[in-house]
């Protein structure tokens, strides 16, 4: 009954169709001939009421990963305490070809972490919320040395014909050697998060020139991180006291506030033939935050605050017909018209910018 002894197993044979050129003339990227993913989860009420254990592993899109965890729910089911051990490894540099952000993952380096946290959900008049506290630290066998303490609070409020949703996120990180795939990203989710989403774990659906980081903003985003979506694809240069310019599109510490005012109930778009499986949200959004600019192991230093604002639309496929177990998919088209700090080669604070994104951060 989806409660005890839940198995999931997937196996792929990879054809190599759609290979990408690696930058060398007439040379295509290598690929793994097969992929596999498996997981097992079961309730352990005989040990502790409301508890469960889980274990999973995969060799998928160039990544070898494993995770084993234990969680406990309170009697009211509104608070979950969890812990898990997680490890990530890419055996060869050719495994990086799969990634959207190839420069933000190192091959032949174990990223093993111990994670502990809790999630609490609550309701109040005209709204509900969820808060998550999460601690993680490098574990024995890891090639990295870092720790992170984060907090995320999401609240959804009904204001007449409007929905007003907010997200507050903060992270404090320490350590001398941060895994690049686990860094905190200014504009969206990091590569570690992206590996848990089938649509962005590989460079498959978005054009190559929409990805990567450069001297100005770009067009493809995955929700998460500090979620300052207007800075997608921007290197975010920061000038140190020594006069050196370094990119700070990612770091180990930071804080952000995100807000969206949904107004689709004013002008509902709900054709009868899509009503049961498709949802469309339109909203105004604003994001503001700061990110750390210090090198690992150095004193904490933050870059200048940044913010963006604009208009967006999100389309969610809620149901997939006979594919009953398939998770909903959200595709966004956001237009961050306003940036408070702009790239040098695109200095206008107010101009038309756009991003296509998968997933919503809240």
C-alpha positions in Angstrom: 0.0 0.0 0.0 2.9 2.4 -0.7 4.0 2.1 2.9 6.2 -1.0 3.3 8.7 -2.6 1.0 8.6 -0.1 -1.8 10.9 -1.0 -4.7 11.8 1.0 -7.7 14.2 -0.1 -10.5 15.1 1.4 -13.8 17.5 0.2 -16.5 18.6 1.9 -19.7 20.5 0.9 -22.8 22.0 4.0 -24.3 22.0 4.3 -28.1 24.4 7.3 -28.3 21.9 9.1 -30.6 22.2 12.8 -30.2 25.8 12.9 -29.0 27.4 16.3 -28.8 30.8 17.4 -30.2 33.4 18.0 -27.5 35.1 20.9 -29.2 37.5 18.8 -31.3 36.8 18.5 -35.0 34.7 15.4 -35.8 35.1 14.1 -32.3 31.9 13.3 -30.3 31.6 12.9 -26.6 31.9 9.5 -24.9 28.9 8.0 -23.2 28.0 5.2 -20.8 26.6 2.2 -22.7 24.0 1.5 -19.9 22.5 3.2 -16.9 20.8 1.8 -13.8 18.9 3.2 -10.8 17.3 1.4 -7.9 15.8 2.3 -4.5 14.1 0.6 -1.6 12.1 2.1 1.2 10.1 0.6 4.1 8.4 1.6 7.3 10.0 0.5 10.5 7.2 0.9 13.0 8.5 -2.1 14.9 11.6 -0.1 15.8 10.1 3.3 16.3 6.5 4.5 15.5 6.4 6.6 12.4 9.9 5.7 11.3 11.2 4.4 8.0 14.5 3.5 6.3 15.6 4.0 2.7 18.5 3.0 0.5 19.2 4.0 -3.1 21.9 3.8 -5.7 22.5 4.7 -9.3 24.9 4.7 -12.2 23.2 7.3 -14.3 24.3 10.1 -16.7 28.0 9.7 -15.7 27.3 9.7 -12.0 27.9 7.0 -9.4 25.8 7.8 -6.4 24.4 6.1 -3.3 22.3 7.2 -0.3 21.1 5.5 2.9 18.8 7.2 5.3 16.4 7.0 8.3 13.5 9.3 9.1 10.8 9.7 11.8 7.5 11.5 11.6 5.7 12.9 14.6 2.2 11.6 15.6 0.5 14.5 13.8 2.6 13.9 10.7 3.5 17.5 10.4 7.2 17.2 11.5 9.8 14.9 10.0 13.3 14.3 11.4 15.7 12.8 9.0 19.3 11.8 8.5 21.2 10.2 5.6 24.6 9.5 4.3 25.1 10.4 0.6 28.0 9.9 -1.8 28.7 11.2 -5.3 31.4 10.3 -7.7 32.2 10.7 -11.4 34.8 8.1 -12.5 36.2 9.9 -15.5 36.4 13.3 -17.2 34.2 12.0 -20.0 31.4 11.7 -17.5 31.3 15.5 -17.3 30.1 15.7 -20.9 26.6 14.9 -19.6 26.4 18.0 -17.5 24.8 21.4 -18.2 27.5 23.0 -16.0 30.6 20.9 -16.9 33.0 23.2 -15.1 31.2 22.9 -11.8 31.9 19.3 -11.1 35.3 17.5 -10.7 35.9 13.9 -11.9 37.6 11.3 -9.8 36.7 13.1 -6.5 34.4 11.5 -3.9 31.8 13.9 -2.4 30.5 12.1 0.7 28.3 13.9 3.2 26.4 13.2 6.4 23.1 15.1 6.4 20.7 15.8 9.4 17.6 17.9 9.4 13.9 18.4 10.1 10.9 19.6 8.1 7.9 21.2 9.7 4.6 22.1 8.0 2.0 24.3 9.5 -1.3 26.2 8.7 -2.7 29.5 9.7 -5.6 31.8 8.7 -5.6 32.1 4.9 -2.3 30.3 4.5 0.1 27.5 5.2 3.9 27.1 5.4 6.9 24.8 5.5 10.2 25.3 7.2 13.3 23.1 6.7 16.5 23.1 8.8 19.3 21.2 7.3 22.9 20.4 8.4 25.5 18.7 6.3 29.2 18.0 6.6 31.8 16.1 4.7 32.1 12.5 5.9 34.9 9.9 6.1 36.2 9.0 2.7 35.3 12.4 1.1 37.9 14.2 -1.0 36.3 17.5 0.2 36.2 19.4 3.4 33.1 21.6 4.0 30.0 22.0 6.2 26.7 23.8 5.6 23.9 24.9 7.8 20.8 26.1 5.9 17.2 27.2 6.6 14.3 27.6 4.2 10.9 28.9 5.0 8.1 28.9 2.4 4.7 30.5 3.0 1.6 30.5 0.8 -1.1 33.1 1.5 -4.5 33.7 -0.1 -5.3 37.4 -0.4 -8.7 37.6 -2.1 -8.2 36.9 -5.8 -4.4 36.7 -5.3 -2.0 34.2 -4.0 1.1 35.7 -2.3 3.9 33.2 -1.9 7.2 33.9 -0.2 10.5 32.1 0.4 13.2 33.0 2.8 16.5 31.1 2.5 19.8 31.4 4.4 23.0 29.3 4.5 26.2 29.5 6.4 29.0 27.4 5.1 32.5 26.7 6.3 35.5 24.5 5.2 38.7 24.6 3.3 37.6 22.6 0.2 34.1 23.0 -1.1 32.7 20.5 -3.7 31.7 22.7 -6.7 28.6 20.7 -7.4 27.4 21.3 -3.8 28.0 25.0 -3.7 25.2 27.6 -3.2 24.3 29.1 -6.5 23.1 32.7 -6.7 20.6 32.3 -9.6 19.3 28.7 -9.2 19.8 25.2 -8.1 23.3 23.7 -8.0 24.4 20.7 -10.1 23.9 18.3 -7.2 20.2 19.3 -7.0 19.9 19.1 -10.8 20.9 15.4 -10.7 17.7 14.6 -8.9 15.6 16.0 -11.8 15.4 13.9 -15.0 14.9 16.9 -17.2 18.0 18.8 -16.2 20.5 16.1 -15.0 21.9 16.1 -18.5 22.4 18.7 -21.2 19.5 17.2 -23.3 16.6 19.6 -23.7 18.0 23.2 -23.5 20.1 24.6 -26.4 23.8 24.7 -25.5 24.1 28.5 -26.0 21.4 28.9 -23.3 23.7 27.3 -20.7 26.9 28.2 -19.0 28.2 31.4 -17.3 29.5 34.5 -19.0 29.8 38.3 -19.1 26.0 38.8 -19.3 22.9 36.9 -18.3 21.6 33.8 -20.1 18.4 31.9 -20.7 18.1 28.6 -18.9 17.5 28.2 -15.1 16.6 25.5 -12.6 14.8 26.7 -9.5 16.7 26.6 -6.2 19.6 28.1 -4.4 19.2 31.8 -3.7 16.9 31.8 -6.8 17.9 35.3 -8.0 16.6 34.3 -11.5 17.5 37.6 -13.2 21.2 36.7 -12.8 20.9 33.4 -14.6 24.1 32.6 -16.5 26.0 35.7 -15.3 29.5 35.1 -13.8 28.8 37.9 -11.2 32.3 39.5 -11.0 33.6 40.7 -7.6 36.6 42.8 -7.1 38.7 41.8 -4.0 40.7 44.2 -1.8 43.8 43.1 -3.7 42.2 44.2 -7.0 41.6 40.7 -8.3 38.3 40.1 -10.0 36.7 36.7 -9.2 33.3 35.2 -10.2 30.8 34.8 -7.4 27.9 33.1 -9.2 28.3 30.4 -6.5 29.6 30.4 -3.0 29.2 28.6 0.4 27.1 31.1 2.3 24.3 33.5 1.4 20.7 34.6 2.1 17.7 35.5 -0.1 14.1 36.5 -0.1 11.9 35.5 -3.0 8.3 36.5 -3.5 5.6 35.9 -6.1 2.2 37.4 -6.4 0.0 35.1 -8.5 -2.9 36.8 -10.3 -4.2 34.0 -12.6 -7.5 33.8 -10.7 -8.2 37.3 -12.0 -7.9 36.0 -15.6 -8.3 32.2 -15.4 -6.9 30.2 -18.2 -8.6 26.8 -17.8 -10.0 25.3 -21.0 -12.2 22.3 -20.3 -10.0 19.8 -22.1 -6.9 20.7 -20.1 -8.5 21.4 -16.7 -7.8 18.0 -15.1 -4.1 17.7 -16.2 -2.7 21.1 -16.9 -2.3 24.2 -14.6 -1.2 27.7 -15.6 0.0 30.3 -13.1 0.8 33.9 -13.9 2.7 36.1 -11.4 4.7 39.1 -10.6 8.0 38.2 -8.9 10.9 39.7 -7.0 14.1 38.3 -5.6 16.8 39.8 -3.4 19.9 38.3 -1.9 23.6 38.2 -1.1 26.3 35.6 -1.6 29.7 35.0 -0.1 32.8 36.1 -2.0 35.5 34.7 0.2 37.8 31.8 -0.8 37.3 28.5 1.1 39.0 28.7 4.5 39.1 32.5 4.5 37.1 35.0 6.6 33.5 35.3 5.6 33.0 38.1 3.1 29.8 39.0 1.1 29.5 40.5 -2.4 27.2 43.4 -3.0 23.4 42.8 -2.5 21.5 42.1 -5.7 17.8 42.0 -6.7 15.6 41.4 -9.6 11.9 41.8 -10.5 9.6 40.9 -13.4 6.7 39.0 -14.7 6.3 35.2 -15.3 4.1 32.3 -16.3 4.4 28.7 -15.1 2.8 25.7 -16.9 2.5 22.6 -14.8 1.5 19.2 -16.2 -0.2 17.7 -13.2 -1.1 14.3 -14.6 0.3 12.1 -17.3 -2.6 9.9 -18.2 -1.6 6.2 -17.9 1.8 7.2 -16.5 0.2 7.5 -13.1 3.5 7.5 -11.1 5.1 10.2 -13.1 5.8 13.4 -11.1 4.4 16.8 -12.2 6.5 18.9 -14.5 6.7 22.7 -14.3 8.1 24.8 -17.1 8.4 28.5 -16.5 8.9 31.5 -18.7 10.2 34.4 -16.5 11.0 37.9 -17.7 13.2 39.7 -15.1 12.8 43.2 -16.5 14.6 44.9 -13.6 18.1 44.2 -12.2 19.7 46.4 -9.5 23.3 45.5 -10.6 23.8 44.9 -14.3 26.6 43.4 -16.4 29.0 45.9 -17.8 28.1 44.9 -21.4 24.4 45.3 -20.7 24.2 48.3 -18.3 20.5 49.1 -18.5 18.7 48.5 -15.3 15.3 48.1 -17.0 15.2 46.1 -20.2 13.6 43.0 -21.7 15.3 39.8 -20.4 13.9 36.3 -20.4 14.6 32.8 -19.1 13.1 29.4 -19.6 13.2 27.3 -16.5 12.3 23.9 -15.1 10.9 23.6 -11.6 9.8 26.3 -9.1 11.9 27.0 -6.0 8.7 27.5 -4.0 
